Amino acid sequence: MLCQGLAEHLLASFLAMGESLPPKISFYETLNRSLAAGVISEADVSDLKKLMQLRNPLSHFRGIDDSSNLTRRMLNSGVMEEDHLKGDASFALSMAVRLLSLPSFRLDG
């Protein structure tokens, strides 16, 4: 959840330095504008959307019949919840590192 929040704030803040943004901007709009500005690639957009899809069921209630529900994922895959969470966390952290290593966000002077 924190990695997706980091991505959303990082990208929107970067865009706000060069253009006027609405007071509330959706993550999808932030992604589209970031792609158009050349800040991120199509692959980044795809992975950031995946990150958002991992975050949403943890932030908002999902019934057991919802395929994004963690227990449903476990039942469908036969993989323990903890292993799903470890995989999700690993992906989220790698995405955060990937974003921070982009040329727009490097602090290498």
N, C-alpha and C positions, 0 to 999 in steps of 0.2 A: 504494500500500500504506500509505503514511504517512497519507494523508487518511482512509482507512477506519479506521485505528487511532485517529486523532484523534477521529473521530466516535464511535466505540465508547466510548472513555475519557471524552470530554466528556459524553455522555449518561448513562452509568452513574454517573459522579461526581456529576452534578447530581441524579440520582435518589437516590443514597446519602445526600445531605444531608437528605432528607425521609422516607426509608423504609429499612427493613432489607433489604439485598439478599443473596442467597446468595453464598458465597465465590467461586464461579465462575458467571457469568451469561452465557448465550448472547446473541449480538447480536440474534437474533430476539426474545428475551424483553425485551431492553433497548428495542428498537424498540416492541414492544407496550406496555410500561409507559410509555414516553415519550409515545406517542400518547394513551394513557388519561389521562395527567397533563396533556395539553394543551401539552406542550413542543414537539412537532412535529406536522405535518399529515399527512394520508394521502399527499399528493404527496411529502412529505419521506421517508416510509417507503418508497414506491415507488423513489425515486431512491437512497436509502441501500442498498436491496437490490440495485439495479443496480450500485452502487459495490462492494458485496461480491462480486458476480459477476465484476466486472472484476479484483478483487484475488486471488480464489482461484486462478485458473490461473497467476498469477505466483508465488504462494506454494507451491503444491502441483503436482507433476508431473501433466500431462495428456498422454495419447498423441495422436498426430497425427490419429486418428479422432474425437477429442473436439471438438465444435463450438466450445468455448471456448479451445482451443489456438490460440496466436497465429499460428502458421504455417497452421493450418487456416482461420482467419478470413481470412488473406491470400489463400489459394487459393480460398476460396468467394466472396470479394468482388472480387478483382482489385486490391485496394488494398494498397499496400506496408505491411509491418509497422511501419515508422517512422511512417507516417500514422495507423495504428490507435493506436499508443502516444501520439502527440500528441493525438489526439482523446480518448482515455481520460484522459490527464493533465489536459487542459483541463476535462473534465467533473468529475474528482475535485477539482481546485482550486476550481472554481465551487461544488461542493457544500460544501466546507470553509468557503468564504467565506459561503455561504448559512446554514450552521449557526451560525457565529460572529456573524452579524448578527441572529439571532433574539432576541426580547426577553429570554429567560432568560439569555443569554450576553453581552449588551451591557455595556460598561464605561463608559457615558456619564454616569455619575454621578447 
